[in-house]
Amino acid sequence: MRDNQGALPNELDRIREVSAWLIDALELSRTAPDTLGHRAAWAKAERATSVLTELLLTHDESTKRLVGAWAERLSARAR
């Protein structure tokens, strides 16, 4: 969808990279818990989630506003 919105090639490459990490994480998650493969699945999923969040917050205004509103709401509750 981002390619339809005029995303830059480097952004599309980054999205493809994140997608590959998530696919790898899914495959590795099928290994037994507390194994190297299972830990690698978590690491890849966390890395992908972090980068995807960064991409969304950098390039999508509606997501940026949504996250900002939730941050304000959570901050108000914490006071």
C-alpha positions in Angstrom: 0.0 0.0 0.0 2.8 2.4 0.8 4.1 2.1 -2.8 0.8 3.5 -4.0 1.3 6.5 -1.7 4.6 7.4 -3.2 6.9 5.9 -0.6 10.6 6.2 -1.2 12.5 3.1 -2.3 14.5 3.0 0.9 11.3 3.0 3.0 9.8 0.1 0.9 13.1 -1.8 1.3 12.9 -1.3 5.0 9.3 -2.6 5.1 10.3 -5.6 3.1 13.2 -6.2 5.5 10.8 -6.0 8.5 8.4 -8.4 6.8 11.2 -10.9 6.3 12.1 -10.7 10.0 8.5 -11.4 11.0 8.3 -14.4 8.6 11.6 -15.7 10.1 10.2 -15.1 13.6 7.0 -17.0 12.8 9.0 -20.0 11.5 11.4 -20.0 14.5 8.5 -19.7 16.9 7.5 -23.2 16.1 10.6 -24.5 17.9 10.5 -25.7 21.5 10.3 -23.0 24.2 13.6 -22.0 25.8 15.7 -23.0 22.9 18.0 -20.9 20.8 15.5 -20.9 17.9 12.7 -19.8 20.1 14.8 -17.0 21.7 15.8 -15.9 18.2 12.1 -15.8 17.2 11.4 -13.4 20.1 14.5 -11.3 19.2 13.5 -11.0 15.5 9.9 -10.2 16.4 10.9 -7.5 18.9 13.3 -6.0 16.4 10.7 -6.0 13.7 8.1 -4.4 16.0 10.5 -1.7 17.0 11.4 -0.8 13.4 7.8 -1.0 12.2 6.7 1.3 15.0 9.5 3.7 14.0 8.4 3.6 10.3 4.8 4.2 11.2 5.5 7.1 13.5 7.8 8.7 10.9 5.7 8.3 7.8 2.1 8.1 8.9 0.5 11.2 10.3 -2.7 9.5 11.5 -0.7 6.9 13.4 1.5 9.6 14.9 -1.6 11.4 16.1 -3.1 8.2 17.5 0.0 7.3 19.5 0.3 10.9 20.7 -3.3 10.9 22.0 -2.8 7.6 23.8 0.5 8.8 25.3 -1.3 11.9 26.6 -4.2 9.8 28.0 -1.8 7.4 29.7 0.2 10.3 31.1 -3.0 11.9 32.5 -3.9 8.6 34.2 -0.5 8.3 35.8 -0.8 11.7 37.5 
